[in-house]
Amino acid sequence: GILIFNLLFLNEFPDIEADLKGGRKTLPIMLGTQKSAVLYSISTSMVYIWILFGALIRLIPTFTLIALFTLPVAVKAIKGSFAHSDKDTFLKAQAANVLMIMLTQILLGIGFILAKIF
């Protein structure tokens, strides 16, 4: 759920002007871009904390720790979320966000499959 939230949330940043004109009240509008970047950072960090904690308390298989390999991509997305005024950097952050979300889900799935096999 957090990963899907992040996918949708970061994609709202570039739409602030159009959303304001349309009368929408998105989180980036209500919080501002700086606080929204902080919220994005916290929610992204929570994904990795959940994976670590879940494996630690044996809620999820230890093999799911392979999903932590996406952490460098997440750091790139987090850093880029604070550069929302630089279009090129922010577009790279959005791409990193999508890559991180897709790979994390795939690696979590592989971790669950490996746990069943071994």
C-alpha positions as CSV (number, residue, x, y, z in Angstrom):
1,G,0.0,0.0,0.0
2,I,2.8,2.4,0.8
3,L,4.5,1.7,-2.5
4,I,1.3,2.6,-4.4
5,F,0.8,5.7,-2.3
6,N,4.3,6.8,-3.2
7,L,3.7,6.1,-6.9
8,L,0.6,8.3,-6.9
9,F,1.9,10.9,-4.5
10,L,5.1,11.8,-6.3
11,N,3.3,12.1,-9.6
12,E,1.0,14.8,-8.0
13,F,3.9,17.2,-7.6
14,P,4.1,18.5,-11.2
15,D,0.3,18.9,-11.4
16,I,0.0,21.4,-8.6
17,E,-0.7,24.4,-10.9
18,A,-3.4,22.5,-12.9
19,D,-4.9,21.0,-9.8
20,L,-5.2,24.5,-8.2
21,K,-7.0,25.7,-11.3
22,G,-9.3,22.7,-11.1
23,G,-10.1,23.3,-7.5
24,R,-8.5,20.0,-6.3
25,K,-6.9,19.7,-2.9
26,T,-4.0,17.2,-3.2
27,L,-1.4,16.7,-0.5
28,P,1.2,18.7,-2.4
29,I,-1.2,21.6,-2.5
30,M,-2.3,21.3,1.1
31,L,1.2,20.6,2.6
32,G,3.4,22.4,0.1
33,T,6.1,20.8,-1.9
34,Q,8.8,20.8,0.8
35,K,6.6,19.1,3.4
36,S,5.3,16.8,0.8
37,A,8.9,15.8,-0.1
38,V,9.4,15.1,3.6
39,L,6.3,12.9,3.8
40,Y,7.4,11.1,0.6
41,S,10.8,10.5,2.3
42,I,9.2,9.1,5.4
43,S,6.8,6.9,3.6
44,T,9.6,5.5,1.4
45,S,11.7,4.9,4.5
46,M,8.8,3.1,6.1
47,V,8.9,0.5,3.3
48,Y,12.4,-0.5,4.2
49,I,11.8,-0.4,7.9
50,W,8.7,-2.6,7.4
51,I,10.8,-5.1,5.4
52,L,13.6,-5.2,8.0
53,F,11.2,-5.3,11.0
54,G,9.0,-7.9,9.3
55,A,12.0,-10.2,8.6
56,L,13.4,-9.6,12.1
57,I,10.2,-10.7,13.9
58,R,9.6,-13.5,11.3
59,L,6.4,-11.9,10.0
60,I,7.8,-12.2,6.5
61,P,10.5,-14.6,5.2
62,T,14.2,-13.7,5.6
63,F,14.5,-14.1,1.8
64,T,12.4,-11.0,1.4
65,L,15.4,-9.0,2.6
66,I,16.6,-9.1,-1.1
67,A,14.2,-6.2,-1.6
68,L,16.6,-4.0,0.3
69,F,18.8,-4.0,-2.9
70,T,16.4,-1.3,-4.2
71,L,17.5,1.1,-1.4
72,P,20.0,3.1,-3.6
73,V,17.2,3.7,-6.1
74,A,14.9,4.9,-3.3
75,V,17.6,7.3,-2.0
76,K,17.8,8.8,-5.6
77,A,14.1,9.2,-5.6
78,I,14.0,10.8,-2.2
79,K,16.8,13.3,-3.1
80,G,15.1,14.1,-6.3
81,S,11.7,14.7,-4.5
82,F,13.3,17.7,-2.8
83,A,14.4,19.1,-6.2
84,H,10.8,19.6,-7.4
85,S,11.6,22.9,-9.0
86,D,14.3,21.4,-11.3
87,K,12.3,19.6,-13.9
88,D,15.1,17.4,-15.2
89,T,16.1,16.2,-11.7
90,F,12.5,15.7,-10.7
91,L,11.8,13.6,-13.8
92,K,14.7,11.4,-12.8
93,A,13.3,11.1,-9.3
94,Q,9.9,10.0,-10.7
95,A,11.6,7.4,-12.9
96,A,13.6,6.2,-9.9
97,N,10.4,6.1,-7.9
98,V,8.7,3.8,-10.5
99,L,11.8,1.6,-10.7
100,M,12.1,1.3,-7.0
101,I,8.4,0.4,-6.6
102,M,8.4,-2.2,-9.3
103,L,11.7,-3.8,-8.3
104,T,10.8,-3.8,-4.6
105,Q,7.5,-5.6,-5.3
106,I,9.2,-8.1,-7.7
107,L,12.0,-8.8,-5.2
108,L,9.6,-9.2,-2.3
109,G,7.7,-11.7,-4.5
110,I,10.9,-13.6,-5.3
111,G,11.7,-13.6,-1.6
112,F,8.4,-15.3,-0.8
113,I,8.9,-17.8,-3.6
114,L,12.4,-18.6,-2.4
115,A,11.1,-19.1,1.1
116,K,8.7,-21.7,-0.1
117,I,11.4,-23.5,-2.1
118,F,14.0,-23.5,0.6
